[in-house]
């Protein structure tokens, strides 16, 4: 069996996979503040994500002002009321029972944005697939999420928001894309499974069902 000289030690591998498998979308937080050095490490990890053409299109708006958080929370309530109308019956009851944000409870909110104009009109690798700047920003978000988990911090992504209202409330320029609104803090707990799986909203799809060989739809041969 080939053994790469570049692979991590067993204990470092275990730590990485632990962070991946134990990452959760957290909604309930303790009021304890996040130390500045911890936040700095998490943001620096996010900043070291890969990006198309090395354009590093992200910015991080750190939100701690209670009035601003309250405005975002009101935005959520309005958007959530509309979203709830799309589900009925048992699914609607389950939707209304779910806690889908921790905006006011979390000590820190972070809005991660994408600046498509960074490095000018032509970026290596981006001209053919323009959306790669947003994809790159998502890589930074995942880095942030995993680094937060390593530090014992919880992160929750709030996607039920009116984007135009969010941009107005945070004074984000027109050409900047808000990619993620995150709640961060020390969690009340880390669930053993994702909340939506635990509550029966959805099931994890077996990875074997998602893998094709060479062409779409070609299932790998079983050993």
URTA-V540355 format. One line per field, one symbol per residue. psi: psi as a letter, one per 20 degrees, with the letter a starting at -180 (. if undefined). Layout:
# URTA-V540355
psi = ???
This chain:
# URTA-V540355
psi = ppopiiqrrghhgggghggghjpqopipqqipqpqhhggggghhggijqqqpjkimjqqooooiphgghhghghgggghhgghhiiqrbhhggggiiqojrkghhphpqpoprpniipjahoppihhhnhiihhgghhhhgggggghgghjjqqppooimqohghggghjlpqhippogpoqppapqhroqhqqghghijgrqppphhijpqpgqpiopqqq.
